[in-house]
Amino acid sequence: MKRAFLVLLASGWLASAQASAVGQGDAKAGETKAAPCAACHGPAGNSFNPLWPKLAGQGAPYTVKQLQKFKSGERMNPIMAAQAANLSEQDMLDIAAYYAQQKPSLGAALPELAAQGEKLYRGGNAESGVPACLGCHGPRGEGVAASAYPRIGGQQPGYTEAQLRAYRDGSRKAPMMSIITAKMTDEEIRAVSSYLAGLH
């Protein structure tokens, strides 16, 4: 557990350093540039499809980082690769700035999963070595924009579950998340994903 904490601390410092290097975006310009994104991510970044992420309220450094990964092919998704292919760095900054200013819509956890999800999110699982999610993502799932830790509160549960599974099976890369999800059961992933949908 101590080793995981030290890795988490180091990755947080690195993320902060990277985020501080991110330039400034123009939210007004981003609103126009984000128009095509609404087809999947919904009006003002609030998607209706449970498998497509909400972008509203997401920290700009995280959004920029993900768009860069889609463009480079580091993060694989055919639809997003095509969308990001022609975006300049300034386009990414502007789009990210726009979504960061939007208000995320509220969701709700499944009642039968809420208690288990909350316990894992707030306290982790000491027996298996899963740390509390709020350590990086905040008590309300608001994330830490300066460290490029994403907002996950209110996120679509199907999307969250798919991403946690992707970290666990290695199809999505992030060292700390891979370490954490390797220790999570399917039931825990489903429970915390549901809980997050109603966290705000």
C-alpha positions as CSV (number, residue, x, y, z in Angstrom):
1,M,0.0,0.0,0.0
2,K,2.9,2.4,0.9
3,R,4.5,1.7,-2.5
4,A,1.2,2.4,-4.3
5,F,1.0,5.7,-2.4
6,L,4.5,6.8,-3.4
7,V,3.8,5.9,-7.1
8,L,0.6,8.0,-6.8
9,L,2.5,10.9,-5.3
10,A,5.1,10.8,-8.0
11,S,2.6,10.6,-10.8
12,G,0.6,13.5,-9.3
13,W,3.8,15.7,-9.3
14,L,4.5,14.7,-13.0
15,A,0.9,15.4,-14.0
16,S,1.0,18.8,-12.3
17,A,4.2,19.7,-14.1
18,Q,2.7,18.6,-17.5
19,A,-0.5,20.5,-16.8
20,S,1.3,23.7,-16.0
21,A,2.8,23.6,-19.5
22,V,-0.6,23.6,-21.1
23,G,-1.5,26.8,-22.9
24,Q,-4.7,28.8,-22.7
25,G,-7.8,28.1,-24.6
26,D,-10.6,30.4,-25.8
27,A,-13.9,29.1,-24.6
28,K,-15.9,31.2,-27.1
29,A,-13.9,29.9,-30.0
30,G,-14.2,26.4,-28.5
31,E,-18.0,26.5,-28.5
32,T,-17.9,26.8,-32.3
33,K,-15.2,24.2,-32.7
34,A,-17.0,21.8,-30.5
35,A,-20.2,21.8,-32.5
36,P,-19.5,18.5,-34.2
37,C,-18.8,16.9,-30.8
38,A,-22.4,17.4,-29.8
39,A,-23.5,14.5,-32.0
40,C,-22.0,12.0,-29.5
41,H,-21.3,14.1,-26.4
42,G,-24.6,15.9,-26.3
43,P,-25.5,19.6,-25.9
44,A,-22.9,21.4,-23.9
45,G,-21.1,18.1,-23.3
46,N,-23.9,16.2,-21.5
47,S,-24.2,13.0,-23.4
48,F,-27.4,11.0,-23.4
49,N,-25.8,7.7,-24.4
50,P,-24.6,5.7,-21.3
51,L,-21.5,4.5,-23.2
52,W,-20.4,8.0,-24.3
53,P,-18.7,10.3,-21.8
54,K,-20.0,13.6,-20.5
55,L,-17.4,16.3,-21.2
56,A,-19.2,19.1,-19.4
57,G,-17.2,20.4,-16.4
58,Q,-14.2,18.3,-17.3
59,G,-10.8,19.9,-16.5
60,A,-9.2,21.4,-19.6
61,P,-5.7,19.8,-19.1
62,Y,-7.3,16.4,-19.0
63,T,-9.4,17.0,-22.1
64,V,-6.4,18.3,-24.1
65,K,-4.3,15.3,-23.0
66,Q,-6.9,12.8,-24.2
67,L,-7.4,14.6,-27.5
68,Q,-3.6,14.5,-28.0
69,K,-3.6,10.7,-27.3
70,F,-6.4,10.1,-29.7
71,K,-4.6,12.1,-32.4
72,S,-1.3,10.3,-31.8
73,G,-2.9,6.8,-31.6
74,E,-1.7,6.3,-28.1
75,R,-5.4,5.9,-27.1
76,M,-7.3,3.8,-29.6
77,N,-10.8,4.7,-30.7
78,P,-11.6,4.9,-34.4
79,I,-14.3,7.6,-34.1
80,M,-12.2,9.8,-31.9
81,A,-9.1,9.3,-33.9
82,A,-10.9,10.6,-37.0
83,Q,-12.3,13.6,-35.0
84,A,-8.9,14.5,-33.5
85,A,-6.9,14.0,-36.7
86,N,-7.3,17.5,-38.0
87,L,-7.3,19.4,-34.7
88,S,-4.5,21.8,-34.0
89,E,-3.1,22.2,-30.5
90,Q,-5.0,25.5,-30.3
91,D,-8.2,23.8,-31.4
92,M,-7.8,21.3,-28.6
93,L,-7.2,24.0,-26.0
94,D,-10.2,26.0,-27.2
95,I,-12.5,22.9,-27.1
96,A,-11.2,21.9,-23.7
97,A,-11.8,25.4,-22.3
98,Y,-15.3,25.4,-23.6
99,Y,-16.2,22.1,-22.0
100,A,-14.5,23.1,-18.7
101,Q,-17.0,25.9,-18.4
102,Q,-20.1,23.8,-18.9
103,K,-22.3,22.5,-16.1
104,P,-22.5,18.7,-16.0
105,S,-26.0,17.1,-15.8
106,L,-26.9,15.0,-12.7
107,G,-27.3,11.3,-12.8
108,A,-28.2,8.7,-10.2
109,A,-26.7,5.5,-8.8
110,L,-28.6,2.2,-8.8
111,P,-29.9,1.9,-5.2
112,E,-28.6,-1.7,-4.9
113,L,-25.1,-0.6,-5.8
114,A,-24.8,2.8,-4.1
115,A,-23.6,1.6,-0.6
116,Q,-20.9,-0.7,-2.0
117,G,-19.8,1.9,-4.5
118,E,-19.6,4.7,-1.9
119,K,-17.6,2.5,0.5
120,L,-15.0,1.7,-2.3
121,Y,-14.9,5.3,-3.5
122,R,-14.4,6.8,0.0
123,G,-12.5,4.1,1.8
124,G,-11.0,1.8,-0.8
125,N,-10.5,-1.9,-0.1
126,A,-7.7,-2.4,2.5
127,E,-7.8,-6.1,2.1
128,S,-7.1,-6.1,-1.6
129,G,-5.0,-2.9,-1.6
130,V,-7.4,-0.8,-3.6
131,P,-7.0,2.9,-2.5
132,A,-9.9,5.3,-2.0
133,C,-10.8,6.9,-5.3
134,L,-11.3,10.3,-3.7
135,G,-7.6,10.5,-3.0
136,C,-7.1,11.7,-6.7
137,H,-10.6,12.5,-7.8
138,G,-11.8,14.5,-4.8
139,P,-14.7,14.0,-2.4
140,R,-17.3,14.9,-5.0
141,G,-15.5,13.4,-8.0
142,E,-14.6,16.8,-9.2
143,G,-11.1,15.8,-10.1
144,V,-8.0,18.0,-9.9
145,A,-7.7,20.0,-13.1
146,A,-4.2,21.3,-12.3
147,S,-2.9,17.7,-12.1
148,A,-5.0,16.5,-15.1
149,Y,-6.9,14.1,-12.9
150,P,-10.4,13.9,-14.5
151,R,-13.8,14.8,-13.1
152,I,-15.6,11.5,-12.7
153,G,-18.5,12.5,-10.6
154,G,-21.8,12.4,-12.6
155,Q,-20.1,10.5,-15.4
156,Q,-22.1,7.9,-17.5
157,P,-21.9,4.6,-15.6
158,G,-21.5,2.5,-18.7
159,Y,-18.6,4.6,-19.9
160,T,-16.9,4.6,-16.5
161,E,-17.2,0.8,-16.3
162,A,-15.8,0.3,-19.8
163,Q,-12.8,2.5,-19.0
164,L,-12.0,0.8,-15.7
165,R,-12.1,-2.6,-17.5
166,A,-9.9,-1.2,-20.2
167,Y,-7.3,-0.1,-17.7
168,R,-7.5,-3.5,-16.1
169,D,-7.0,-5.5,-19.3
170,G,-4.3,-3.1,-20.6
171,S,-6.2,-1.8,-23.6
172,R,-6.1,1.7,-22.1
173,K,-2.8,2.8,-20.6
174,A,-2.2,4.7,-17.3
175,P,0.3,3.2,-14.9
176,M,-1.5,4.1,-11.6
177,M,-5.0,3.2,-12.9
178,S,-3.7,-0.1,-14.2
179,I,-2.2,-0.9,-10.8
180,I,-5.5,-0.1,-9.0
181,T,-7.9,-1.8,-11.4
182,A,-5.8,-5.0,-11.4
183,K,-7.0,-5.4,-7.8
184,M,-10.7,-4.7,-8.5
185,T,-13.4,-7.3,-9.1
186,D,-16.1,-7.0,-11.7
187,E,-18.6,-6.3,-8.9
188,E,-16.5,-3.5,-7.5
189,I,-16.0,-1.9,-10.9
190,R,-19.8,-2.0,-11.5
191,A,-20.6,-0.7,-8.1
192,V,-18.2,2.3,-8.1
193,S,-19.2,3.2,-11.7
194,S,-22.9,3.3,-10.7
195,Y,-22.1,5.3,-7.5
196,L,-20.1,7.9,-9.6
197,A,-23.1,8.5,-11.8
198,G,-24.9,10.1,-8.9
199,L,-21.9,11.8,-7.3
200,H,-21.8,15.6,-7.5
